[in-house]
């Protein structure tokens, strides 16, 4: 469920969900966003 919500968030830039799900999704998406800021081969493979 988190991966589907993360994909929707990245594609549409906004989703509607509950507060509890949003808090869990934030823990899931924040590391991906931080890794994607580095444009290296390693960061692309990790994400």
PDB file of N, CA, C and O in Angstrom:
ATOM      1  N   UNK A   1       0.826  -1.184   0.000  1.00  0.00           N
ATOM      2  CA  UNK A   1       0.000   0.000   0.000  1.00  0.00           C
ATOM      3  C   UNK A   1       0.877   1.258   0.000  1.00  0.00           C
ATOM      4  O   UNK A   1       0.565   2.225  -0.695  1.00  0.00           O
ATOM      5  N   UNK A   2       1.954   1.253   0.762  1.00  0.00           N
ATOM      6  CA  UNK A   2       2.813   2.436   0.817  1.00  0.00           C
ATOM      7  C   UNK A   2       3.479   2.716  -0.522  1.00  0.00           C
ATOM      8  O   UNK A   2       3.626   3.874  -0.914  1.00  0.00           O
ATOM      9  N   UNK A   3       3.879   1.667  -1.223  1.00  0.00           N
ATOM     10  CA  UNK A   3       4.532   1.901  -2.511  1.00  0.00           C
ATOM     11  C   UNK A   3       3.550   2.477  -3.524  1.00  0.00           C
ATOM     12  O   UNK A   3       3.925   3.334  -4.325  1.00  0.00           O
ATOM     13  N   UNK A   4       2.307   2.022  -3.504  1.00  0.00           N
ATOM     14  CA  UNK A   4       1.290   2.582  -4.399  1.00  0.00           C
ATOM     15  C   UNK A   4       1.014   4.042  -4.069  1.00  0.00           C
ATOM     16  O   UNK A   4       0.884   4.876  -4.965  1.00  0.00           O
ATOM     17  N   UNK A   5       0.925   4.345  -2.787  1.00  0.00           N
ATOM     18  CA  UNK A   5       0.683   5.728  -2.383  1.00  0.00           C
ATOM     19  C   UNK A   5       1.874   6.609  -2.736  1.00  0.00           C
ATOM     20  O   UNK A   5       1.699   7.762  -3.130  1.00  0.00           O
ATOM     21  N   UNK A   6       3.074   6.078  -2.597  1.00  0.00           N
ATOM     22  CA  UNK A   6       4.274   6.841  -2.939  1.00  0.00           C
ATOM     23  C   UNK A   6       4.307   7.140  -4.432  1.00  0.00           C
ATOM     24  O   UNK A   6       4.642   8.255  -4.833  1.00  0.00           O
ATOM     25  N   UNK A   7       3.964   6.159  -5.252  1.00  0.00           N
ATOM     26  CA  UNK A   7       3.922   6.381  -6.701  1.00  0.00           C
ATOM     27  C   UNK A   7       2.887   7.442  -7.054  1.00  0.00           C
ATOM     28  O   UNK A   7       3.150   8.318  -7.878  1.00  0.00           O
ATOM     29  N   UNK A   8       1.730   7.368  -6.441  1.00  0.00           N
ATOM     30  CA  UNK A   8       0.686   8.358  -6.704  1.00  0.00           C
ATOM     31  C   UNK A   8       1.126   9.748  -6.267  1.00  0.00           C
ATOM     32  O   UNK A   8       0.861  10.732  -6.957  1.00  0.00           O
ATOM     33  N   UNK A   9       1.793   9.828  -5.134  1.00  0.00           N
ATOM     34  CA  UNK A   9       2.266  11.113  -4.630  1.00  0.00           C
ATOM     35  C   UNK A   9       3.295  11.720  -5.581  1.00  0.00           C
ATOM     36  O   UNK A   9       3.252  12.918  -5.862  1.00  0.00           O
ATOM     37  N   UNK A  10       4.208  10.905  -6.068  1.00  0.00           N
ATOM     38  CA  UNK A  10       5.240  11.403  -6.969  1.00  0.00           C
ATOM     39  C   UNK A  10       4.641  11.802  -8.311  1.00  0.00           C
ATOM     40  O   UNK A  10       5.033  12.820  -8.882  1.00  0.00           O
ATOM     41  N   UNK A  11       3.701  11.020  -8.822  1.00  0.00           N
ATOM     42  CA  UNK A  11       3.089  11.318 -10.118  1.00  0.00           C
ATOM     43  C   UNK A  11       2.197  12.552 -10.061  1.00  0.00           C
ATOM     44  O   UNK A  11       2.270  13.413 -10.937  1.00  0.00           O
ATOM     45  N   UNK A  12       1.356  12.641  -9.035  1.00  0.00           N
ATOM     46  CA  UNK A  12       0.334  13.686  -8.979  1.00  0.00           C
ATOM     47  C   UNK A  12       0.690  14.854  -8.063  1.00  0.00           C
ATOM     48  O   UNK A  12      -0.011  15.866  -8.049  1.00  0.00           O
ATOM     49  N   UNK A  13       1.768  14.722  -7.303  1.00  0.00           N
ATOM     50  CA  UNK A  13       2.261  15.749  -6.386  1.00  0.00           C
ATOM     51  C   UNK A  13       1.340  16.017  -5.202  1.00  0.00           C
ATOM     52  O   UNK A  13       1.677  16.830  -4.342  1.00  0.00           O
ATOM     53  N   UNK A  14       0.211  15.370  -5.136  1.00  0.00           N
ATOM     54  CA  UNK A  14      -0.723  15.564  -4.025  1.00  0.00           C
ATOM     55  C   UNK A  14      -1.687  14.380  -3.983  1.00  0.00           C
ATOM     56  O   UNK A  14      -2.170  13.925  -5.020  1.00  0.00           O
ATOM     57  N   UNK A  15      -1.959  13.892  -2.788  1.00  0.00           N
ATOM     58  CA  UNK A  15      -2.952  12.838  -2.609  1.00  0.00           C
ATOM     59  C   UNK A  15      -3.795  13.162  -1.382  1.00  0.00           C
ATOM     60  O   UNK A  15      -3.393  13.952  -0.528  1.00  0.00           O
ATOM     61  N   UNK A  16      -4.955  12.548  -1.308  1.00  0.00           N
ATOM     62  CA  UNK A  16      -5.836  12.711  -0.161  1.00  0.00           C
ATOM     63  C   UNK A  16      -5.828  11.410   0.629  1.00  0.00           C
ATOM     64  O   UNK A  16      -6.140  10.347   0.091  1.00  0.00           O
ATOM     65  N   UNK A  17      -5.474  11.497   1.899  1.00  0.00           N
ATOM     66  CA  UNK A  17      -5.387  10.309   2.744  1.00  0.00           C
ATOM     67  C   UNK A  17      -5.573  10.709   4.204  1.00  0.00           C
ATOM     68  O   UNK A  17      -5.739  11.887   4.521  1.00  0.00           O
ATOM     69  N   UNK A  18      -5.545   9.730   5.073  1.00  0.00           N
ATOM     70  CA  UNK A  18      -5.694  10.008   6.500  1.00  0.00           C
ATOM     71  C   UNK A  18      -4.364  10.474   7.084  1.00  0.00           C
ATOM     72  O   UNK A  18      -3.312  10.316   6.463  1.00  0.00           O
ATOM     73  N   UNK A  19      -4.422  11.040   8.262  1.00  0.00           N
ATOM     74  CA  UNK A  19      -3.213  11.554   8.917  1.00  0.00           C
ATOM     75  C   UNK A  19      -2.256  10.412   9.253  1.00  0.00           C
ATOM     76  O   UNK A  19      -1.046  10.545   9.069  1.00  0.00           O
ATOM     77  N   UNK A  20      -2.782   9.307   9.738  1.00  0.00           N
ATOM     78  CA  UNK A  20      -1.927   8.176  10.111  1.00  0.00           C
ATOM     79  C   UNK A  20      -1.195   7.610   8.898  1.00  0.00           C
ATOM     80  O   UNK A  20      -0.001   7.317   8.968  1.00  0.00           O
ATOM     81  N   UNK A  21      -1.913   7.459   7.789  1.00  0.00           N
ATOM     82  CA  UNK A  21      -1.278   6.954   6.569  1.00  0.00           C
ATOM     83  C   UNK A  21      -0.261   7.947   6.039  1.00  0.00           C
ATOM     84  O   UNK A  21       0.787   7.550   5.528  1.00  0.00           O
ATOM     85  N   UNK A  22      -0.555   9.222   6.153  1.00  0.00           N
ATOM     86  CA  UNK A  22       0.373  10.248   5.675  1.00  0.00           C
ATOM     87  C   UNK A  22       1.667  10.241   6.474  1.00  0.00           C
ATOM     88  O   UNK A  22       2.744  10.437   5.910  1.00  0.00           O
ATOM     89  N   UNK A  23       1.577  10.020   7.770  1.00  0.00           N
ATOM     90  CA  UNK A  23       2.779   9.967   8.607  1.00  0.00           C
ATOM     91  C   UNK A  23       3.648   8.774   8.229  1.00  0.00           C
ATOM     92  O   UNK A  23       4.872   8.894   8.169  1.00  0.00           O
ATOM     93  N   UNK A  24       3.035   7.636   7.978  1.00  0.00           N
ATOM     94  CA  UNK A  24       3.793   6.455   7.560  1.00  0.00           C
ATOM     95  C   UNK A  24       4.373   6.646   6.166  1.00  0.00           C
ATOM     96  O   UNK A  24       5.499   6.230   5.895  1.00  0.00           O
ATOM     97  N   UNK A  25       3.612   7.267   5.291  1.00  0.00           N
ATOM     98  CA  UNK A  25       4.084   7.513   3.930  1.00  0.00           C
ATOM     99  C   UNK A  25       5.268   8.466   3.929  1.00  0.00           C
ATOM    100  O   UNK A  25       6.184   8.323   3.119  1.00  0.00           O
ATOM    101  N   UNK A  26       5.253   9.419   4.817  1.00  0.00           N
ATOM    102  CA  UNK A  26       6.363  10.369   4.905  1.00  0.00           C
ATOM    103  C   UNK A  26       7.662   9.657   5.261  1.00  0.00           C
ATOM    104  O   UNK A  26       8.714   9.964   4.701  1.00  0.00           O
ATOM    105  N   UNK A  27       7.591   8.700   6.196  1.00  0.00           N
ATOM    106  CA  UNK A  27       8.775   7.916   6.562  1.00  0.00           C
ATOM    107  C   UNK A  27       9.297   7.114   5.372  1.00  0.00           C
ATOM    108  O   UNK A  27      10.495   6.851   5.272  1.00  0.00           O
ATOM    109  N   UNK A  28       8.401   6.729   4.478  1.00  0.00           N
ATOM    110  CA  UNK A  28       8.757   5.919   3.316  1.00  0.00           C
ATOM    111  C   UNK A  28       9.323   6.776   2.183  1.00  0.00           C
ATOM    112  O   UNK A  28      10.249   6.349   1.493  1.00  0.00           O
ATOM    113  N   UNK A  29       8.779   7.975   1.984  1.00  0.00           N
ATOM    114  CA  UNK A  29       9.129   8.802   0.826  1.00  0.00           C
ATOM    115  C   UNK A  29      10.315   9.723   1.086  1.00  0.00           C
ATOM    116  O   UNK A  29      11.099   9.980   0.173  1.00  0.00           O
ATOM    117  N   UNK A  30      10.464  10.220   2.298  1.00  0.00           N
ATOM    118  CA  UNK A  30      11.548  11.170   2.599  1.00  0.00           C
ATOM    119  C   UNK A  30      12.926  10.646   2.192  1.00  0.00           C
ATOM    120  O   UNK A  30      13.672  11.382   1.547  1.00  0.00           O
ATOM    121  N   UNK A  31      13.298   9.411   2.535  1.00  0.00           N
ATOM    122  CA  UNK A  31      14.618   8.928   2.106  1.00  0.00           C
ATOM    123  C   UNK A  31      14.763   8.858   0.591  1.00  0.00           C
ATOM    124  O   UNK A  31      15.845   9.110   0.061  1.00  0.00           O
ATOM    125  N   UNK A  32      13.685   8.520  -0.109  1.00  0.00           N
ATOM    126  CA  UNK A  32      13.747   8.473  -1.571  1.00  0.00           C
ATOM    127  C   UNK A  32      13.998   9.852  -2.154  1.00  0.00           C
ATOM    128  O   UNK A  32      14.787  10.002  -3.087  1.00  0.00           O
ATOM    129  N   UNK A  33      13.341  10.843  -1.617  1.00  0.00           N
ATOM    130  CA  UNK A  33      13.511  12.212  -2.105  1.00  0.00           C
ATOM    131  C   UNK A  33      14.925  12.698  -1.824  1.00  0.00           C
ATOM    132  O   UNK A  33      15.551  13.324  -2.680  1.00  0.00           O
ATOM    133  N   UNK A  34      15.425  12.417  -0.639  1.00  0.00           N
ATOM    134  CA  UNK A  34      16.777  12.852  -0.290  1.00  0.00           C
ATOM    135  C   UNK A  34      17.828  12.164  -1.148  1.00  0.00           C
ATOM    136  O   UNK A  34      18.812  12.790  -1.543  1.00  0.00           O
ATOM    137  N   UNK A  35      17.632  10.886  -1.440  1.00  0.00           N
ATOM    138  CA  UNK A  35      18.588  10.179  -2.296  1.00  0.00           C
ATOM    139  C   UNK A  35      18.521  10.667  -3.733  1.00  0.00           C
ATOM    140  O   UNK A  35      19.537  10.702  -4.426  1.00  0.00           O
ATOM    141  N   UNK A  36      17.345  11.039  -4.180  1.00  0.00           N
ATOM    142  CA  UNK A  36      17.204  11.463  -5.572  1.00  0.00           C
ATOM    143  C   UNK A  36      17.829  12.827  -5.828  1.00  0.00           C
ATOM    144  O   UNK A  36      18.032  13.200  -6.984  1.00  0.00           O
ATOM    145  N   UNK A  37      18.137  13.574  -4.787  1.00  0.00           N
ATOM    146  CA  UNK A  37      18.790  14.872  -4.970  1.00  0.00           C
ATOM    147  C   UNK A  37      20.207  14.705  -5.489  1.00  0.00           C
ATOM    148  O   UNK A  37      20.699  15.561  -6.225  1.00  0.00           O
ATOM    149  N   UNK A  38      20.881  13.604  -5.113  1.00  0.00           N
ATOM    150  CA  UNK A  38      22.202  13.303  -5.659  1.00  0.00           C
ATOM    151  C   UNK A  38      22.015  12.618  -7.005  1.00  0.00           C
ATOM    152  O   UNK A  38      21.325  11.604  -7.102  1.00  0.00           O
ATOM    153  N   UNK A  39      22.624  13.167  -8.029  1.00  0.00           N
ATOM    154  CA  UNK A  39      22.483  12.576  -9.354  1.00  0.00           C
ATOM    155  C   UNK A  39      23.683  11.672  -9.625  1.00  0.00           C
ATOM    156  O   UNK A  39      24.528  11.967 -10.471  1.00  0.00           O
ATOM    157  N   UNK A  40      23.736  10.570  -8.890  1.00  0.00           N
ATOM    158  CA  UNK A  40      24.811   9.611  -9.076  1.00  0.00           C
ATOM    159  C   UNK A  40      24.217   8.253  -9.438  1.00  0.00           C
ATOM    160  O   UNK A  40      23.034   7.999  -9.214  1.00  0.00           O
ATOM    161  N   UNK A  41      25.037   7.408  -9.986  1.00  0.00           N
ATOM    162  CA  UNK A  41      24.588   6.079 -10.363  1.00  0.00           C
ATOM    163  C   UNK A  41      24.142   5.288  -9.142  1.00  0.00           C
ATOM    164  O   UNK A  41      23.139   4.576  -9.188  1.00  0.00           O
ATOM    165  N   UNK A  42      24.878   5.412  -8.065  1.00  0.00           N
ATOM    166  CA  UNK A  42      24.535   4.675  -6.845  1.00  0.00           C
ATOM    167  C   UNK A  42      23.165   5.090  -6.306  1.00  0.00           C
ATOM    168  O   UNK A  42      22.366   4.233  -5.929  1.00  0.00           O
ATOM    169  N   UNK A  43      22.891   6.375  -6.267  1.00  0.00           N
ATOM    170  CA  UNK A  43      21.606   6.829  -5.723  1.00  0.00           C
ATOM    171  C   UNK A  43      20.442   6.404  -6.617  1.00  0.00           C
ATOM    172  O   UNK A  43      19.350   6.134  -6.117  1.00  0.00           O
ATOM    173  N   UNK A  44      20.661   6.342  -7.925  1.00  0.00           N
ATOM    174  CA  UNK A  44      19.598   5.877  -8.822  1.00  0.00           C
ATOM    175  C   UNK A  44      19.306   4.402  -8.599  1.00  0.00           C
ATOM    176  O   UNK A  44      18.149   3.984  -8.637  1.00  0.00           O
ATOM    177  N   UNK A  45      20.339   3.617  -8.370  1.00  0.00           N
ATOM    178  CA  UNK A  45      20.135   2.185  -8.160  1.00  0.00           C
ATOM    179  C   UNK A  45      19.461   1.908  -6.825  1.00  0.00           C
ATOM    180  O   UNK A  45      18.650   0.986  -6.723  1.00  0.00           O
ATOM    181  N   UNK A  46      19.777   2.678  -5.817  1.00  0.00           N
ATOM    182  CA  UNK A  46      19.189   2.481  -4.495  1.00  0.00           C
ATOM    183  C   UNK A  46      17.705   2.822  -4.517  1.00  0.00           C
ATOM    184  O   UNK A  46      16.901   2.116  -3.910  1.00  0.00           O
ATOM    185  N   UNK A  47      17.337   3.881  -5.199  1.00  0.00           N
ATOM    186  CA  UNK A  47      15.932   4.289  -5.262  1.00  0.00           C
ATOM    187  C   UNK A  47      15.179   3.350  -6.156  1.00  0.00           C
ATOM    188  O   UNK A  47      13.974   3.514  -6.349  1.00  0.00           O
TER     189      UNK A  47
END
